Amino acid sequence: MGLALVTVAACENGSGRPCAAGTSPTRSTGRVLSPGPVVAEASPVAPTQSAPTSSAPTSGAPATEPPSQVATPTATALPAAIAARPSVSLPTVSLPPVPLPLPRVSLPPIGPPPTPGAGVPGRLFGRDWDRIPTDRKVVALTFDAGANADGVGLILATLTREHVPATFFLTGDFADDYPAQARNIAVGGFRLGNYSATHPSFTTLTDSAIRDQILGAEHDIRVATGGDPRPLFRFPFGERDQRTIAAVNTLGYVTVRWTVDTLGWQGTSGGRSAESVTSRVVAALTPGEIVLLHLGSHPQDHSTLDADALPEIIAALRDRGYGFVTLASLLA
């Protein structure tokens, strides 16, 4: 069987592939095509005359040189020098066996699941706390976040400027809807608390639904803020009974109410003002007072009375010799 010397025309794109029909080659490369494994010395033969073959490509096939330029081999045996070469033996590599079945890989959760009562004094369970039990002249300012975030900027600016700590109870919905504001609260170093996922009345929920509300909010708050709301929880609307308190405690949360509600959430349309908000806080003043304020604005009149009154509240309490703490003091 003969060897064919083939001239392959390369197109202008330099790809080295045969030109398509109808295109003109710009350069040629000579390649020897071997139809089989025969390797032998080739003896020259006299050229034979035959009709020249056109070098133009047809039907996409490469052009060939005239057969008169192809040498015909006369031997079929391998040369002695090649046949005498020693065979090469590659080493055998043994891989260690892989034990089956493979171990199960579990992705870590966002945080450890709550353990009932973990790190929380047992004396704090079984009641909804409306005051920090202390004789010290301290007040805990607490803010509930639910409806909107209209007052967040002003409240954080005031607390930061006055170096006043505070506790923020966030719903899961708030964390989802206002992640930037929720994150700013946590970055400011303020204490976080759990205010449920969607702000329902807990006395109408089953224990299973209560669990879903609390753990759902916990997850959303942690995702939005990077902070942990445990172990502080506040009931939406303040509605609770012994069953719901026990259900919350089972999840490792302490329930926290308030000493005084500023009623700033009622807005100017409800007859409230920044002055009335401040007056209510001062009138209820007592060591360990827990003050309830809100982050959002009134849905109709859009007033933010708690945010507006906050500088005056801080000044009035300081004038009476009071300082400020977070609800971490309740846990001590």
N, C-alpha and C positions, 0 to 999 in steps of 0.2 A: 504494500500500500504506500502511496507516495506522500510527500510533504508538500503543502501548498504555501507559497509565499503570497500573502495577501496585502494589498495596499488599502488601508482604511482612510477614507477622506474625512478630515475633521472640519467641522463648520466653523464659522467666525466666532462662535461663542466659546471656543476653546474647550468644550466639554469632552472631546475625544470620542464622542458617539458618532455613528454614521450619519451623514446628512440625510435629510428627508428628500423625497423625490422632488426634483425640480429645483434644487438648490445647488449652488456651486461651491466646491471645496476650496479651501485656501491653503491647506498643507496636507501632506501625506505621511503616514508612518508605516514601515514595513513590519509585518508580524508573521511568524511561522505558525501555521495551524497544524497541530499534530492530531491525527485521527485515532491514535492508539498508543499503547505504551512501548512501542518498538523504538529502541535507541541503537543506532548503528552508524558505522562510517558510511558515507555515501561515495560511490565511485562515479566519476564524471561520465556522462554519456553524451553522445553527439546530439546536438539540438535537432529537433524534428520540425519540419515546416507545417504550419497550420494557419488557418485564417486567424488574423488578429481579432482579439476580443475588445470590444469597446470598453473604455474605462469609465464611461458615464454610469452613474448608479441607476438601477432599475428596480422598481417596486420596493424601495427601501433597503435592498440587499447591497452589501459592500462590493465595490468593483474589484476584479482580479487581474493579475498579470497574465500574459499569454502563456500557455502550458509549455512552450519551448524553453522557458527560463527555469523550469522546475527540475530538480535533480531527483533521480529514482534510486532508492536504496537497493543494494544487492545482498545485504547480509541481514539475518534475522536473529543472530545470537548476540548476547550482551558481550561487550569487550571483557577480556580477562581481568583487566585492572579493576573494573567495576564489580564483576562477579566475585572477586577475591576480597572485597571490603568486608570487614567483620560487621555482624549485625549489632545494632544498639538496643540494649534492654533498659527501658525506663523503670525507675524504682516504683514500687507499689506504695501508695499512701493510704493508711487506714484512719478513718475518722471515728472518733468516739461515738458510741450509740447515744441517741437522744431518747431520754425516758419519756414514755407516754403513759397516761395523757399529760399534756403540758399543763403547768400550773395556771390557775385562773388569775387574771390580772384585774384588779378593781381600781377604778379611778377614784381619787380622794374626793369626798364631798366638799362643798363650800366651807363647811365648818362642822365641828363635831355635833352629833345629835344632842338635844338637851337631856340632861339627866335630872330626874325629879329631885329638887332640893340641893343640887350640886353647888357648893360654895355659898349657899344662902342660909343664914341662921334660921332654924326651925321656928323660932318665936315670931317670925314675920309672916308665916303662913296662917290661913284661916280668917283673915280680916282684910278689909280694904282701907289702907292707911290714908288718913286725911290730915296728918300732921307728923312731923319728925319728932320723936320723943326726946326732947332735950330742953335744958334750962338756958342754953346759950341764946343770945340775941342774934339769931340767924334766920334768914328767909330763903326758901327755895322757889325761884321763878321757873315755872314750867309752861311750855308752849305746845299746843296741840296743832298738828298739821293735817288738813284733810281737804278742804274745799279748793283752795288755790294758794299760790305762793306770793301774793301781792305785797305782803308786809315783810317778807324775809330779808330783803336788802337793808331796809331801815333798822330792823331789829338787830341783825348781826352787826351792823355798823355801830349802833348804840352800845351793845354789850361789849364789843371789842374796845371801843374808845374808853368806856368806863371801867374796863377790866372786871366785868361781872360774869361769873359762871352761871350756866343755866342748863336745864334739861329739856330736850325736844322729843315729844312723842309723835312718831311718823306712822301713817298708814302705808300699806303696800302700794295702794293706788297713788299716793303722793310721791313715793319713791320712784314709781314707774313714770308718772306724768311730769315730774319736775326733778330729774336726776341731778342737774347741775346745782340747783338750790340745796337739795339734800346733801350732795357732796360738800358744798360749802359749809354746811352746818358741821359736818364731821371734821373737815379740815380745820375749822376754827377751834377744835378741841372741846366742843360741847358734848355733854352726855346725851346718849340716845335712849329712847324707849320705844316699846312696841304698842301700837294703837289699833291693831287688827289689820286685816287685809283690805276690807271694803267698808268698814264702819257700820256694821249691822248692830241690832239690839241683841246682846248675847243671851238674854233670858228667853229668847224665842228659839235658840239653837240647841241642837243635840250636842252631846259631848264630842262626838266625832266631828261635827261641823265647827265646834270651837277649836279643836285641834288644827283643822285645816286653816282656819282664819289666822291663828297665831303663828303657825309654822310657815304659812304662805307669806305673811308680812315679814317675818324674820328673814326669809330668803331674799325677798325683794329689797329690803333695807340694806342687807349685807352686800348685795350686788351693786346697788346704786352708790353706797357710801364707803364701802370697805370697813365699816364699823359694825359693832355687835350691839343690838338693842337689849339683850338679856342682862339682868333678870327683871327689868322694869316693864310693867304692863299697866295700861289704863283702859278701863271699859268705855266704849263709845256711849255717849249720852249719860255716862255714869250709871247705867242700868246694870244691876247685878243682884245676885242672891247667894246663899251659901253653896248651892250646887255649882254655880258658875265660878265662884271664887276657888272652890276645891278643884275644878277642872283645870283652871289656869295654873294653880299651884302645882298640879301633877306634872305640868310641862316645865317646871323649874322657874316659874315667874312669880314675882311678888306684885300684888295689885296695889296701885297707888291712886288715890282720889285727890282731893284738894280741900284746903281750909276755906278758901274764898274764890268765887268766880267773879271776874271783873265785869261780866256781861257786856264787854266791848263788842262781842260778836253780834249783838242786837243792832248795832249801827246807829247812825244819826236818825234814821227813819224809825227806829225803835225808841227814840227819846234819850239815847245815851250820848255822852260826850267824853273827851279826854279827861276833863275835870271829874266827871262822875266815876270814871274808871279808877283814877288815882284815889279818890275818896273811899271807895269800897275797900281797896287794899289797905289803906291806913286804918280804917275803922276796925278791921278784923286782925290787926297786928298782934302777934303773940310769938314767943320763942318757938321756932320750928314751923312757922306758917308755910303752907304750900299754896302758891298763887297760881290760878289757872288763867292763862292768856291764850290767844289764838294767832296763828301766822297769817291767815287769809283775810281778805276783805269781805264786806257784806255783799251778798250777791246782787242786791238791787241798788243800794246807794253807793257801793264801792268804797265805803269808809274803812280806814284801818286804825280804829281807835286805840287798840292795844299797842300798836307800834308807835302811834303818835304820843301816847301817854307815858311810854316807857322811861324817857329821861326824867320826867317829873316823879315817877314812882321811885326810881333809884335815889334821887336826891332827897325825897321825903323820908325814906326809910333810913338813909344814912344820917339825916338830921336827928333821928330818934335813937341813934346809936346801934343800928342793926347792920350786919354784914350779910353776905350772900354765899350760899352753898348749892351744890347739886344734890340730887337724890341719892348719890353715893353715900351721903351721910346717914341715910336711913339704913343702909346695909352694914354699917360699921358696928 
